[in-house]
Amino acid sequence: MKTVADIMTTVPIVVEVPGSRSDAINMMVRNKLTGLPVVRASDGKLMGIVSRRDIFRKFNEDQLSLIMKKDCITITPDKSIVDAAKIFAGRRIHRLPVIEGGKLVGIVTPTDLLKEIMDTKTFMTAEDVIRTTCVTAYEGEPLAYTVAAMRISDVSAVPVLDIKGKLVGILTDRDLFSDQTVDAEAMMRLGIEDSELAGYRNVLPLFYAATDKYISDDTTVRDYMIKDPQTVFKKTPLNDVARIMTQNDFGQLPVHGTKDELVGMIYDVDVLCALTGNSNEQ
């Protein structure tokens, strides 16, 4: 069986403390990432993890040490990929630093494990591993309301329904504002040094999500949702779900039933149950 050492990203990109919110944002933007290990500048010791969502939960805080998650879960390179999958699925986290001899030597993400699953045969299906309550949005509701609901529910994506309850779209935190929009003032407040960097799209939407006053009262979910999103049937094998997620860089997919009705959302960490053997009933 493969080990963490076989699939991890070595020499991971990090941000250092002492440091600031802007340091983390700029590093994420330059490298098109949504989270980073945080290490101590003096000796490289792992101090925590910071994600874009951590930053915007504490948007008024500038010190990175007060924004990051401390005492983060880690793994060693000799552990099996099943051990890693159990941590991801059980804790519902998306970054697992790899530590050896007290030093950070790599990082593993759910995507690394999805690549293993897509090449294997599994009899588990999408409906077997749906494990969270599905938060939905109505296409005609004010965007400001939906953004607040997403933040309160701590979800990064919601399926969008029409007045008859039919799935017509999906809204993720990357879709809140068009790719063509570059707000110089917003970029300056974020501390992003180069607004031409493509990775700004990973953080700019959440700036607006954290500052609702920038969302017009007459803007609706319909204006920014992705229409007719890709879905998976509830009986789709997990290796096929993993393939769709990997090939399209999706972290989640709506799941539909036999009559195309929405039955829930499946996330990348749920698909990892193909390795652990746990279903939503266990």
ZILINTA-V944628 format. One record per residue. N is the residue number from 1. RES is the residue in one letter. NEAR is the number of other ideal C-beta (glycine too) atoms within 8 Angstrom. D_LAST is the distance of its C-alpha to the last C-alpha in Angstrom with 1 decimal. Layout:
n:N res:RES near:NEAR d_last:D_LAST
n:N res:RES near:NEAR d_last:D_LAST
This chain:
n:1 res:M near:5 d_last:23.7
n:2 res:K near:7 d_last:24.8
n:3 res:T near:10 d_last:24.9
n:4 res:V near:17 d_last:24.9
n:5 res:A near:9 d_last:28.7
n:6 res:D near:7 d_last:28.7
n:7 res:I near:11 d_last:27.2
n:8 res:M near:13 d_last:28.1
n:9 res:T near:9 d_last:31.0
n:10 res:T near:6 d_last:33.7
n:11 res:V near:4 d_last:36.2
n:12 res:P near:11 d_last:34.1
n:13 res:I near:6 d_last:35.9
n:14 res:V near:10 d_last:36.0
n:15 res:V near:13 d_last:37.7
n:16 res:E near:10 d_last:39.6
n:17 res:V near:12 d_last:40.2
n:18 res:P near:7 d_last:42.6
n:19 res:G near:11 d_last:42.1
n:20 res:S near:9 d_last:41.7
n:21 res:R near:12 d_last:39.6
n:22 res:S near:10 d_last:42.0
n:23 res:D near:11 d_last:41.6
n:24 res:A near:16 d_last:37.8
n:25 res:I near:14 d_last:38.4
n:26 res:N near:11 d_last:41.1
n:27 res:M near:13 d_last:39.2
n:28 res:M near:16 d_last:36.3
n:29 res:V near:14 d_last:38.9
n:30 res:R near:8 d_last:40.8
n:31 res:N near:8 d_last:37.8
n:32 res:K near:8 d_last:35.8
n:33 res:L near:10 d_last:32.8
n:34 res:T near:8 d_last:30.6
n:35 res:G near:11 d_last:30.0
n:36 res:L near:14 d_last:31.6
n:37 res:P near:13 d_last:31.5
n:38 res:V near:16 d_last:34.1
n:39 res:V near:13 d_last:36.4
n:40 res:R near:9 d_last:39.4
n:41 res:A near:7 d_last:42.6
n:42 res:S near:3 d_last:44.4
n:43 res:D near:4 d_last:42.3
n:44 res:G near:6 d_last:39.3
n:45 res:K near:9 d_last:36.7
n:46 res:L near:12 d_last:33.4
n:47 res:M near:10 d_last:33.5
n:48 res:G near:12 d_last:30.6
n:49 res:I near:13 d_last:29.2
n:50 res:V near:14 d_last:30.7
n:51 res:S near:12 d_last:29.5
n:52 res:R near:12 d_last:31.5
n:53 res:R near:9 d_last:29.3
n:54 res:D near:13 d_last:30.1
n:55 res:I near:15 d_last:33.7
n:56 res:F near:11 d_last:33.7
n:57 res:R near:6 d_last:31.8
n:58 res:K near:9 d_last:34.8
n:59 res:F near:8 d_last:37.4
n:60 res:N near:3 d_last:40.3
n:61 res:E near:8 d_last:39.6
n:62 res:D near:5 d_last:41.5
n:63 res:Q near:9 d_last:40.7
n:64 res:L near:15 d_last:37.9
n:65 res:S near:10 d_last:37.0
n:66 res:L near:7 d_last:36.2
n:67 res:I near:12 d_last:34.1
n:68 res:M near:13 d_last:31.9
n:69 res:K near:9 d_last:28.6
n:70 res:K near:6 d_last:29.6
n:71 res:D near:4 d_last:27.7
n:72 res:C near:10 d_last:25.5
n:73 res:I near:7 d_last:22.8
n:74 res:T near:9 d_last:24.3
n:75 res:I near:14 d_last:23.8
n:76 res:T near:9 d_last:26.4
n:77 res:P near:12 d_last:27.7
n:78 res:D near:6 d_last:27.0
n:79 res:K near:9 d_last:23.2
n:80 res:S near:9 d_last:21.3
n:81 res:I near:14 d_last:20.1
n:82 res:V near:9 d_last:16.5
n:83 res:D near:10 d_last:17.1
n:84 res:A near:14 d_last:18.3
n:85 res:A near:13 d_last:15.4
n:86 res:K near:9 d_last:12.9
n:87 res:I near:12 d_last:15.3
n:88 res:F near:15 d_last:15.8
n:89 res:A near:13 d_last:12.3
n:90 res:G near:6 d_last:11.4
n:91 res:R near:7 d_last:14.9
n:92 res:R near:7 d_last:15.6
n:93 res:I near:9 d_last:19.1
n:94 res:H near:11 d_last:21.5
n:95 res:R near:12 d_last:23.9
n:96 res:L near:13 d_last:23.5
n:97 res:P near:14 d_last:26.9
n:98 res:V near:16 d_last:27.7
n:99 res:I near:12 d_last:29.9
n:100 res:E near:8 d_last:32.2
n:101 res:G near:4 d_last:34.9
n:102 res:G near:5 d_last:34.3
n:103 res:K near:9 d_last:35.0
n:104 res:L near:14 d_last:33.1
n:105 res:V near:9 d_last:33.3
n:106 res:G near:14 d_last:30.9
n:107 res:I near:12 d_last:28.1
n:108 res:V near:14 d_last:24.9
n:109 res:T near:10 d_last:23.4
n:110 res:P near:12 d_last:20.5
n:111 res:T near:9 d_last:23.4
n:112 res:D near:11 d_last:24.2
n:113 res:L near:16 d_last:20.9
n:114 res:L near:14 d_last:21.0
n:115 res:K near:11 d_last:24.3
n:116 res:E near:12 d_last:22.7
n:117 res:I near:15 d_last:20.1
n:118 res:M near:11 d_last:22.8
n:119 res:D near:6 d_last:24.7
n:120 res:T near:8 d_last:22.1
n:121 res:K near:5 d_last:20.9
n:122 res:T near:9 d_last:17.3
n:123 res:F near:5 d_last:16.1
n:124 res:M near:10 d_last:13.2
n:125 res:T near:11 d_last:14.6
n:126 res:A near:15 d_last:14.9
n:127 res:E near:10 d_last:13.3
n:128 res:D near:11 d_last:10.1
n:129 res:V near:16 d_last:9.7
n:130 res:I near:14 d_last:11.7
n:131 res:R near:5 d_last:10.2
n:132 res:T near:8 d_last:13.6
n:133 res:T near:3 d_last:16.2
n:134 res:C near:9 d_last:19.0
n:135 res:V near:9 d_last:22.3
n:136 res:T near:9 d_last:25.3
n:137 res:A near:14 d_last:29.0
n:138 res:Y near:10 d_last:32.0
n:139 res:E near:13 d_last:34.5
n:140 res:G near:7 d_last:37.4
n:141 res:E near:10 d_last:36.3
n:142 res:P near:10 d_last:38.0
n:143 res:L near:14 d_last:36.5
n:144 res:A near:10 d_last:37.1
n:145 res:Y near:8 d_last:34.8
n:146 res:T near:13 d_last:32.0
n:147 res:V near:13 d_last:32.4
n:148 res:A near:9 d_last:32.2
n:149 res:A near:11 d_last:29.1
n:150 res:M near:14 d_last:27.4
n:151 res:R near:8 d_last:28.4
n:152 res:I near:6 d_last:27.3
n:153 res:S near:7 d_last:23.8
n:154 res:D near:4 d_last:23.7
n:155 res:V near:7 d_last:23.1
n:156 res:S near:8 d_last:25.3
n:157 res:A near:11 d_last:25.2
n:158 res:V near:12 d_last:25.3
n:159 res:P near:14 d_last:25.8
n:160 res:V near:15 d_last:29.2
n:161 res:L near:13 d_last:30.0
n:162 res:D near:8 d_last:33.5
n:163 res:I near:5 d_last:34.9
n:164 res:K near:5 d_last:33.4
n:165 res:G near:7 d_last:29.9
n:166 res:K near:7 d_last:30.2
n:167 res:L near:13 d_last:28.8
n:168 res:V near:10 d_last:31.9
n:169 res:G near:14 d_last:30.9
n:170 res:I near:12 d_last:28.8
n:171 res:L near:15 d_last:30.0
n:172 res:T near:9 d_last:29.0
n:173 res:D near:10 d_last:30.6
n:174 res:R near:7 d_last:32.7
n:175 res:D near:10 d_last:34.2
n:176 res:L near:12 d_last:35.7
n:177 res:F near:7 d_last:39.1
n:178 res:S near:5 d_last:40.8
n:179 res:D near:4 d_last:41.1
n:180 res:Q near:4 d_last:44.9
n:181 res:T near:7 d_last:45.0
n:182 res:V near:8 d_last:46.0
n:183 res:D near:7 d_last:46.9
n:184 res:A near:7 d_last:49.2
n:185 res:E near:6 d_last:48.9
n:186 res:A near:11 d_last:45.1
n:187 res:M near:12 d_last:45.2
n:188 res:M near:8 d_last:47.7
n:189 res:R near:7 d_last:45.7
n:190 res:L near:11 d_last:42.7
n:191 res:G near:10 d_last:45.0
n:192 res:I near:14 d_last:44.4
n:193 res:E near:4 d_last:47.5
n:194 res:D near:6 d_last:47.7
n:195 res:S near:8 d_last:46.7
n:196 res:E near:3 d_last:47.2
n:197 res:L near:9 d_last:44.2
n:198 res:A near:5 d_last:41.7
n:199 res:G near:12 d_last:38.7
n:200 res:Y near:12 d_last:39.9
n:201 res:R near:9 d_last:37.7
n:202 res:N near:12 d_last:34.6
n:203 res:V near:15 d_last:35.9
n:204 res:L near:15 d_last:38.5
n:205 res:P near:12 d_last:36.3
n:206 res:L near:13 d_last:34.6
n:207 res:F near:13 d_last:38.0
n:208 res:Y near:14 d_last:38.5
n:209 res:A near:13 d_last:35.1
n:210 res:A near:8 d_last:36.1
n:211 res:T near:8 d_last:39.6
n:212 res:D near:10 d_last:39.4
n:213 res:K near:4 d_last:43.1
n:214 res:Y near:7 d_last:43.4
n:215 res:I near:10 d_last:41.6
n:216 res:S near:5 d_last:44.2
n:217 res:D near:6 d_last:43.8
n:218 res:D near:5 d_last:44.3
n:219 res:T near:10 d_last:41.8
n:220 res:T near:10 d_last:38.9
n:221 res:V near:16 d_last:35.5
n:222 res:R near:9 d_last:37.2
n:223 res:D near:7 d_last:39.6
n:224 res:Y near:11 d_last:37.0
n:225 res:M near:14 d_last:34.0
n:226 res:I near:9 d_last:33.5
n:227 res:K near:6 d_last:34.4
n:228 res:D near:5 d_last:32.7
n:229 res:P near:10 d_last:29.8
n:230 res:Q near:7 d_last:28.0
n:231 res:T near:9 d_last:24.9
n:232 res:V near:14 d_last:22.4
n:233 res:F near:9 d_last:21.7
n:234 res:K near:12 d_last:18.2
n:235 res:K near:7 d_last:18.4
n:236 res:T near:10 d_last:19.7
n:237 res:P near:11 d_last:18.3
n:238 res:L near:16 d_last:16.9
n:239 res:N near:13 d_last:19.9
n:240 res:D near:10 d_last:22.2
n:241 res:V near:14 d_last:20.4
n:242 res:A near:14 d_last:20.9
n:243 res:R near:9 d_last:24.5
n:244 res:I near:12 d_last:25.3
n:245 res:M near:15 d_last:24.0
n:246 res:T near:11 d_last:25.9
n:247 res:Q near:6 d_last:29.1
n:248 res:N near:7 d_last:29.3
n:249 res:D near:6 d_last:28.1
n:250 res:F near:9 d_last:25.5
n:251 res:G near:10 d_last:22.8
n:252 res:Q near:11 d_last:21.3
n:253 res:L near:13 d_last:21.8
n:254 res:P near:13 d_last:21.9
n:255 res:V near:16 d_last:20.1
n:256 res:H near:12 d_last:22.2
n:257 res:G near:10 d_last:22.0
n:258 res:T near:4 d_last:24.5
n:259 res:K near:4 d_last:27.2
n:260 res:D near:7 d_last:26.7
n:261 res:E near:8 d_last:25.1
n:262 res:L near:13 d_last:22.9
n:263 res:V near:9 d_last:19.3
n:264 res:G near:10 d_last:18.0
n:265 res:M near:12 d_last:18.2
n:266 res:I near:13 d_last:16.4
n:267 res:Y near:10 d_last:17.2
n:268 res:D near:13 d_last:18.1
n:269 res:V near:11 d_last:15.4
n:270 res:D near:12 d_last:12.7
n:271 res:V near:16 d_last:14.5
n:272 res:L near:15 d_last:14.1
n:273 res:C near:15 d_last:10.7
n:274 res:A near:13 d_last:13.2
n:275 res:L near:11 d_last:14.2
n:276 res:T near:10 d_last:11.1
n:277 res:G near:4 d_last:9.4
n:278 res:N near:7 d_last:6.0
n:279 res:S near:8 d_last:5.5
n:280 res:N near:7 d_last:5.6
n:281 res:E near:4 d_last:3.8
n:282 res:Q near:4 d_last:0.0
